[in-house]
Amino acid sequence: MADLAWQYCCTVMAAATMRQSNWGARRFQARDVTEDHDFDPEKVVHKSRISGKDLEFMHLAIEQAKKCVPVETAYNVGAVIADTANGEVLSVGYSREIPGNTHAEQCALDKLYSQDRYSAGNLPDTLAVYTTMEPCSKRLSGNKPCAERILESGIKLVFIAVLEPVHFVNCKGKGMLEDSGINVIHLKELEEECKALNSHIFLGQR
């Protein structure tokens, strides 16, 4: 009888120990996710999308912007369209490159469409636009805004270096693109370099 009682006690203690061990493991796993890691999904997504190649494409866009002939009524902007799958530059453009008061993104897209294999709404999912300034959402000239042109193109990834200052218009291009599901990545480390492209407008301003 004593032996049976002892076996029963051992069984109960073993079961209790196992439950405590399992609970501790579950508690540790939960703490590992929620407490030990500072997890921000948006930061992870953005960090994973930025590479040395992205910075290289934006520097190429900056070189395009330097080709602009400065005018007091418009910004100097450069744009690049590249295939992020293979690192190929497909088109480049800069402000007023094509006659008609054109913008950089407009020029790059028009030059892309001039190639037989590309057309608006029928572009590879891996294409991205790199532009030194936020795509415009309003044109005082009456031309179609660049944000609308990008939406029509079907491109889903846009890199910008600087937001358009509230100088000529109140630009909402970044928000317009994001509201339509476009991933817009702001390369803030290149802001000052891109602002300097327009010192003819903002001389003495911040």
N, C-alpha and C positions, 0 to 999 in steps of 0.2 A: 504493500500500500504506500509505504514511504517512497519507494522507487517510482511509482506512478505519479505521485505528487511532485517529486523532483523533476521528472521528465516534463510534466505539464508546465511547471514554472520556467524551465529552460526554454520551452517552445514559445511561451508568452513573451519572455524577455527578448528572444531572437526576433520575433515579429515586430516588437516595439522598436528595436534597434534598426531594423530594416526600414520601417516607416520614417524614422527620424533621419536616416541617411538619405533616403529618396527626397524628403522635404528639403534637406540641406542642399542637395544637388540642384533641385529646382530653384531654390532661393538664390544659389550662386549663379545659375544661368541667367535668371532675371536681372540680378545686379550687374552681371557682365554686360548686358545690353543697355540697361537704362541708367546705370550709375557710373560704371567704369569707363564708358565711351561717350565722348561729347559728339554725338551723331547728329549731323545736319544734312539731310538728303540733298537739299539744293546746292550746298557747298560741294558735296561730293560730285554731283552731276556736273557742275560748272568746272571744277578742278580737273575732272577726267576728260573734259572736252577741249581743254586748252593745252596746246603742245608747242614745242619750239617751231614747228612748221606754221602754226597759226600766227605766231609773232613775226615769222618771216614774211608771210603773206601781207600782214598789216604794214610792215616796213616797205614792202613793194608798193602798197597803196599810198604811203607817205611820199615815196619817190614820184608817183604819178601826180600827186597834188602839187608838187614843186614845179610841174610843167605849166601850171595855170598862169595866165596873164592876170595879175591882180586888178580887180575893179572895186570901187567903193560900195557898190550895191549888191555884192554877192561874195560868197565864201569860196576859198580854194579847197577843194575836196578831191581826194583820190579814191578809187574803188578797184577791187580785184574780185573776180569770180574764179573759184578754184574747185577742183574735185578733191574732197578730203579723203577719198578712198585710195587714190594713187599719188596725190600731191601735185597734180598737173594744173598749171595756170591756164585757164581757158579763155579769159578775156580781161582786159584792163580798161580803165577810163578815168578821165579827170574833167573837172568843171569846164564847160564851154569848149570842150574838145571838138564837138560836132556843132555846126552852126544851128542857131535857134534857141539860144539861152539855155543850153542843156546842162543837166547835172551829171555828176560823176557816175552814179549808179545807172542812170538812164543810158549814158554812153556805153558803159560796160555791157549792159543787157542788150542794147541794140547791136553791138558788135558780136555778141554771142549768137543772137538770132540770125545774123548774116551768114553763119556757118550752117550748112545744109542739115546737119544732124540735130540741131537744137531749135526748139520753138517754145513759146510761152505755154505753161501748163503741161508740158511734156518733157520735163528735164529730169535727169537722174536724181534720186533722193540724196545722193552724197554731195551735191553741190552746196557751196556756201558763199556768201557775199562778205567781203571785208571792206569796210568803208571808214575813212578817217573821221567822219561826222555822222551823227544820227540821220537816217533817211528822213527827208522832209515829209510832212503830212499836209502841207498847204503851199501852193505856189502863187505868188502875187502876179506872175505873168500869165496865169491861166493854164499853164502846162500841167499835165497829170503829175501828181506828187510821186516821189520815188518809193514811198512806202506802199502805195497802191500798185506800182509797177512790180515790186518784189512779191506782193501777194499774188498778182496775176501770173508771175513766173512759176510759182509752185515751190520755190526754194524755201527750205524750212529752217535754215541756220544762218544767222547774221551776226557778224562781229563788228562792233563799233569802238572807236577810240575816245570820242568825246561827244557829249550831248550837245545839240544845237542850242546856243545861247538865245535868250529872249531878246532879240535885237531887231530883226525884220518881222518875224512872225512868232507866235507861240507854238512851237513844234511839239507834236504829240506822236511822232513817228514810232518811237520805241514802244509806247503803250499800244498803239494801233496794231503793230506786228504781234506783240505778245498776246493781245486779246484774240488774235486770230490763230493762235497756236504756234507761232514762230518762236524758236529759241533764240533770244537776243543776248549776246555775251558782251559785256562792257570791259574792254581791256584798259582799265584805269591807269596802269603803269605807263601808258603811252599818251596820256591826256595832254601833258605840257608840251610835248613835241608836236602834237597835232594842233594845239592852240596857237603855237608859234607860226604855223602856216598862214594864219589870218591876222598877223600883227598889223597889217595895213588897215584893218577895221577896228581892232581892239587895242591900238597903241595907247598905253597909259591906263587901260581898263583891266579888270580881273574877271 
